[in-house]
Amino acid sequence: MGCASPETVMNIVDKQALAYSCSDKDKYYLVGEIEGAKIRLAFVKNQNIMAKGRYLIDEHPTIVTALLKFMKKYDINKVNYCCLALAGLVEDGTCEMTNEHTNYVYDCQDFSVELNCPVSFINDFAAIGCGIQSHFWDQIQKEQFSRSAAASDTAVYLGAGSGLGLGFIVNGMVYPTEGGHMRYSAASEVEFALVAYLCHDLGTKHVSFERLLSGAGIGALYDFFSGRPISALAAFCGVESTDAREVREVLKADMRHNLKARYISEQSHS
């Protein structure tokens, strides 16, 4: 994914405003971001944002329905081009949104037919990377703490919301990733206990960074450290009692050996 071209519509890094770079200022653009449970849209005319809207995906039969509702509300009759930033890997104009868990594949050609205009998809963190370059790159360069870092033209950016996104920029090229789904590596007794709890609570053997650093992750951390997951930890450790003190004694005695070995064994077979 390259930096913003004249035809590229982008969602800038703060996710509160949308802008684009285009040599033809007489065209009208519908741009938006689709992630998690929300849709953020904007109508751009002559490099000015004319209208913005936010919609919940669950309240609409399809994403296109929300787009058409937005256009009707603001009496938008003409759109020359539409670009949507989606939270998932975009390939050949299609995208399967990572956290939907439906295996449904969105196709920009289907959107084009219903909206009656050309439609392109872009990964949400590719859009943010383009926004960083277009709006904040000079500021970032000025704020670098070392000359070597400034001279490298390299930056890494991440953002937590419904999920955890990660991307990087090297020599003007934007590279979105699905780095939030990398496996979280526990390195202490508390962290191993946290992973054990999440494995049991989520019914999975794969605990990613996104499970901890996201909206849902903040809730999981609160549950763990507030003491609510004692029953889950007890079940994982094979302790019949759910008394917090007894469970903690088991964790303290066995964490370095039995629990850690069990976790490593499960990971090796996942």
Secondary structure in CASP SS format (residue, H / E / C, confidence):
PFRMAT SS
TARGET T0000
AUTHOR 0000-0000-0000
METHOD secondary structure of the structure
MODEL  1
M C 1.00
G C 1.00
C C 1.00
A C 1.00
S C 1.00
P C 1.00
E C 1.00
T C 1.00
V E 1.00
M E 1.00
N E 1.00
I C 1.00
V C 1.00
D C 1.00
K C 1.00
Q C 1.00
A C 1.00
L E 1.00
A E 1.00
Y E 1.00
S C 1.00
C C 1.00
S C 1.00
D C 1.00
K C 1.00
D C 1.00
K C 1.00
Y E 1.00
Y E 1.00
L E 1.00
V E 1.00
G E 1.00
E E 1.00
I E 1.00
E E 1.00
G C 1.00
A C 1.00
K E 1.00
I E 1.00
R E 1.00
L E 1.00
A E 1.00
F E 1.00
V E 1.00
K E 1.00
N C 1.00
Q C 1.00
N E 1.00
I E 1.00
M E 1.00
A E 1.00
K E 1.00
G E 1.00
R E 1.00
Y E 1.00
L E 1.00
I H 1.00
D H 1.00
E H 1.00
H C 1.00
P C 1.00
T C 1.00
I H 1.00
V H 1.00
T H 1.00
A H 1.00
L H 1.00
L H 1.00
K H 1.00
F H 1.00
M H 1.00
K H 1.00
K H 1.00
Y C 1.00
D C 1.00
I C 1.00
N C 1.00
K C 1.00
V C 1.00
N C 1.00
Y E 1.00
C E 1.00
C E 1.00
L E 1.00
A E 1.00
L E 1.00
A C 1.00
G E 1.00
L E 1.00
V E 1.00
E E 1.00
D C 1.00
G C 1.00
T E 1.00
C E 1.00
E E 1.00
M E 1.00
T C 1.00
N C 1.00
E C 1.00
H C 1.00
T C 1.00
N C 1.00
Y C 1.00
V C 1.00
Y E 1.00
D E 1.00
C H 1.00
Q H 1.00
D H 1.00
F H 1.00
S H 1.00
V H 1.00
E H 1.00
L H 1.00
N C 1.00
C C 1.00
P C 1.00
V E 1.00
S E 1.00
F E 1.00
I E 1.00
N E 1.00
D H 1.00
F H 1.00
A H 1.00
A H 1.00
I H 1.00
G H 1.00
C H 1.00
G H 1.00
I H 1.00
Q H 1.00
S H 1.00
H H 1.00
F H 1.00
W H 1.00
D H 1.00
Q H 1.00
I H 1.00
Q H 1.00
K H 1.00
E C 1.00
Q C 1.00
F C 1.00
S C 1.00
R H 1.00
S H 1.00
A H 1.00
A H 1.00
A H 1.00
S C 1.00
D C 1.00
T E 1.00
A E 1.00
V E 1.00
Y E 1.00
L E 1.00
G E 1.00
A E 1.00
G C 1.00
S C 1.00
G C 1.00
L E 1.00
G E 1.00
L E 1.00
G E 1.00
F E 1.00
I E 1.00
V E 1.00
N C 1.00
G C 1.00
M E 1.00
V E 1.00
Y E 1.00
P E 1.00
T E 1.00
E C 1.00
G H 1.00
G H 1.00
H H 1.00
M C 1.00
R E 1.00
Y C 1.00
S C 1.00
A C 1.00
A C 1.00
S C 1.00
E H 1.00
V H 1.00
E H 1.00
F H 1.00
A H 1.00
L H 1.00
V H 1.00
A H 1.00
Y H 1.00
L H 1.00
C H 1.00
H H 1.00
D H 1.00
L H 1.00
G C 1.00
T C 1.00
K C 1.00
H C 1.00
V C 1.00
S E 1.00
F H 1.00
E H 1.00
R H 1.00
L C 1.00
L C 1.00
S C 1.00
G H 1.00
A H 1.00
G H 1.00
I H 1.00
G H 1.00
A H 1.00
L H 1.00
Y H 1.00
D H 1.00
F H 1.00
F H 1.00
S H 1.00
G C 1.00
R C 1.00
P C 1.00
I H 1.00
S H 1.00
A H 1.00
L H 1.00
A H 1.00
A H 1.00
F H 1.00
C H 1.00
G C 1.00
V C 1.00
E C 1.00
S C 1.00
T C 1.00
D C 1.00
A H 1.00
R H 1.00
E H 1.00
V H 1.00
R H 1.00
E H 1.00
V H 1.00
L H 1.00
K H 1.00
A H 1.00
D H 1.00
M H 1.00
R H 1.00
H H 1.00
N H 1.00
L H 1.00
K H 1.00
A H 1.00
R H 1.00
Y H 1.00
I H 1.00
S H 1.00
E H 1.00
Q H 1.00
S H 1.00
H C 1.00
S C 1.00
END
